[in-house]
């Protein structure tokens, strides 16, 4: 219990850590924004493919993993369709008021944090003792650039820097709740562990393919974003090798 709480808190607060540079910076170019998004995507793909899915297979079978991945993908798809969502930079609608627009982006990022917290909690409930910390680390690494992007968006909407930093940090706290929820559910119903791992994998892959990769390739920075994705993938593989 203590380990999953610490892991969830650390991975969640990494969002605030990533938002810290906004206190010193005024603007960031599209190129660097896209590089950060692609790096995040690489980390998430590696964590999913080399940790979540293999462990789920070890605890079950192909059918179970397939069902879990499809459930995760479908749930995120439905949530995205019916929950407020806007792109970080591409929304140009002048009919959206300032307060509404800010709440929309906060809601969208918080929504994306739900499966991430779940993956941390489910990983700690797994019989694989080393899975929880490595997934918490992976989520923390990808939360850092996410926190920066949220804070950056809010600053461009004339939100004070300290307020933007605080809000960005708070968007990650939902992972603490979902982390504990995932841990308790899979701890008391052991058969849910592989489903939970596969569900989290499907949800994370949905975010990568539907959001991060298209966003990172939307402003003419495909080449640098591609290399950033690869470096993110290699970084996570190295962490798995060293600590897994």
Secondary structure, 3 states (H helix, E strand, C coil): CHHHHHHHHHHHHHHHHHHHHHHCCCCCCHHHHHHHHHHHHHHHHHHHHHHHHHHHHHHCCHHHHHHHHHHHHHHHHHHHHHCCCCCCCCCCCCCCCHHHHHHHHHHHHHHHHHHHHHHHHHHHHCCCCCHHHHHHHHHHHHHHHHHHHHHHHHHHCCCCHHHHHHHHHHHCCHHHHHHHHHHHHHHHCCCHHHHHHHHHHHHHHHHHHHHHHHHHCCCCCHHHHHHHHHHHHHHHHHHHHHHC
